[in-house]
Amino acid sequence: MRLFIFPTNRALNNFYINYKDSILPDATTIGSFFEEIIIVNGKSKIPKKLRKIILWDIISRFEVEKIGFDKTFLRFLENSSFLFNFFDEIESANIDIKNIDISDTYGDYEDHLRILNNIYNAYKKRLDELNLYDNPTEYRLNTAYIKYYKHIEIYIDGLLSNKDFNLIKEIAKYSNIDLIFECSKYNKTIFEKLFNQRFKIDIKYTISINTNKIKDQISLDTKKPNISIYSFSLRLNQALLVIAKINEWLKNGIENIAVILPSEDFKKYLKLFDKAKNLNYAMGLEDSNTISKIRNLELKIDNSKSKLLNIIENIGTIKENLKDELLELTRFENLFENLDYNDILEFIINNIKNIDDTHGGKVKVIGILETRGIAFDKIIIVDFNDEFLPKINDNDIFINSNIRKRVNLPTINDKENLQRHYYANLINNANEVCIAFDANKIRSNLLDDFELYDVIDGESLWSFFPKNLQKEYKEDEIIANFEDKNLSATKIKTFLDCKRKFYFCYIAKLAPDEIDIEDTSAFIGNVVHDILKDLGDDFKIESFKKALKIREMNILNRIDMESLIFKIKPFIESNYEILQKNRQILNREFEFKYDIFGFAFSGRIDRIDKDKNEIHIIDYKIKNNFDIKKERYLQLLIYKKAISEIYKDYYIKAAYYDVLNDKLHYMDSKDEQAEEEILQEVLTLLKIKNINFEKTNNSSICHYCDYKHLCDMY
């Protein structure tokens, strides 16, 4: 007997559909195969939805705030995937967390690993107490099942972990195992490390696990598909491309079509326009009706029953089959007793499966992982932007590339290349491909990898608001006076960037929603500013690291700061050399008030240096993409005016310091004169009555504006 094993259910179904003989062979997926052959005596596999409840019960005993986790249940539900992804990857590589080499990591990394190790050990211990297993280390093989098949063919299109590979080698003691994969320039290194031998690209290999030798190699026929690339300024309009192309292809009798969603939330746009019901969503559709009813449920409580059972019985009045599905959890109802009823409801909502798209059409809407092992004639890929392709998870960043290499885990580059391999396979096996991306965001560099450069304006062909039907639009005017006499360099910059924003912020005084500073890129800049202030003239990288170590921050910001150390090192070394000469720092975070043209200016200067008869004003710029061509020197002009009376016997120079590139940009006399004229013009305008606070013409600055929804610029 022969057994065929495939990476996904879709690849398995595709195999059966295309099989020519009347008697179908045995076949399964690799996940189902492993579950079938692994036996853990006296224990059962933990229900997937129960993992979060058990882990939640565990983490309340640990200092999870140190690794950036909130102890509230709902926040835990949102973030728990980080922990499970980390634990699963560690297990897949047969690594003991406490043995991870922590050299080349940030100061708190050892402490974070200690907490994670303690949580994981407690999690595994709790599973033992409940006679459950998750990632078993002690098991026996179902040898009778394996021996039933004289030959097993495993088709691989992705990563094979060390643990899975070792398991396959164990299985090879009882049957003949062949591993089949297609080698590309993107996954070549991954398979070479796995088999410890060299491979050629564009070859389909069959490797015998029993002999570790190549049994067969077939050259792959690479097609040259017709590829069209479309840019859209409105994400919604990409859906119109999808519908138009599907209608065209179906009309021509072509049905082997796939729509690829790098981000699953794009399906809301497709549902909006798919009036003919041609699309079939592989990920299913949200059961919004059931979820809405559960949220509005008026609970009837029977105090003689557990909280979980009360919830399940109440839900049974809404959907009987959901009640039957949830009853398996009552074996572990004690785990839910520490939660309140609302948390249990939210947990159940969080675990409600999407409804199968039983009424869908012939065209498949799928994610990239579902394309493994299958080919389509026609393909449309939307959202081909940098934020989605290639996509990296938080836990991939937590275990940095140096550690990954030492413990033989796939590096971030390996994982990115694997995604490139999936897309390259998908595209090269098709006849026609349409790719769409959001023109307002960075397009994916995969387009450059595939040498795809010609872009069509999608909205000239498909637009929800056709250009020939657009009515003349008249912008609202806001006419007002600026009565306040207090100004700053930031306010002046805002006025120059967008008068409408200036009005909302400083005249209407509409306060934007508060944001969590630790979730923004500004967090890094604030931390570096604070450290540089505290360092004084102690410019040593060791001092910077020491100051950084005592700052409290979550684990992801800590990772960002770790990578920043390498970028900031040249700046630290340059300033150390400067201060060894006659230069001295006179002030840090120097606050000033100064009158200019009847307005009271205030501000804070990052640093003031003295070098012989010169005074140097320094304003730190801590940005990855700092571009002096896009900066105004107006801020430096105001700073220079503010301290001119204090240091009137000195020659005053002012500069922006691009910290991450260790480069000073001084304001010269030409810049100063130009900014002086602009400043006088702005101040004169602010004094007049009935100012027109119009919107900016530069829409690129609206993306991160707090008031973009008031201006319809989102």
Buried (B, 14 or more C-beta within 10 A) or exposed (E): EEBBBBBBBBBBEBBEEEEEEEEEEEBBBBEEBBEEBBEBEEBEEBBEBBBBBBBBBBBEEBBBEBBBBEEEBEEBBEBBEBBBBBBBBBBBBEBEBEEBEEEEBBBBBEEBBBBBBBBBEBBBEBBEEBEBBBBBEEBEBBBEBBEEBEEBBBBBBBBBBBBBBEBBEBBBEBBBBBBBBBBBEBBBBBBEEBBEEEBEEBBEBBBBBBEEEBEEEEEBEEEEBEBBBBBBEBBBBBBBBBBBBBEEBBEEEBBBBBBBBBBEEBBEBBBEBBEEEBBBBBBBBBBEEBBEBBEEBEEEEEEEBBBBBBBBBBBBEBBEEBBEBBBEBBEBBEBBEEBEBEBBBBBBBBBBEEBEBEEBBBBBBBBBEBBBBBBBBBBBBBBBBBEBBBBEBBBBBBBBBEBBEEBEBBBBEBBBBBBBBBBBBBBBBBBBBBBBBBBBBEBBEBBEBBEBEEBBEBBEEBBEEEEEEEEEEEEEEBEEEBEEEEBBBEBBBBBBBBBBBBBBBBBBEEEEEEEEEBEEEEBBBEBBBBBBBEBEBBBEBEBBBBBBEEBEBBBBBBBBBBEBBEBBEBBBBBBBEBBEEEBEBBBBEBEBEBEBEEBEBBBBBBBBBBBEEEBBBBBBBBBEEBEEEEBBBBBBBBBBBBBEEBBEEBEBBBBBBBBBEBBEBEBEEEBBEBBBEBBEEBBEEBBEEEBEBBBBEEBEEBEEBBBBEBBEBE
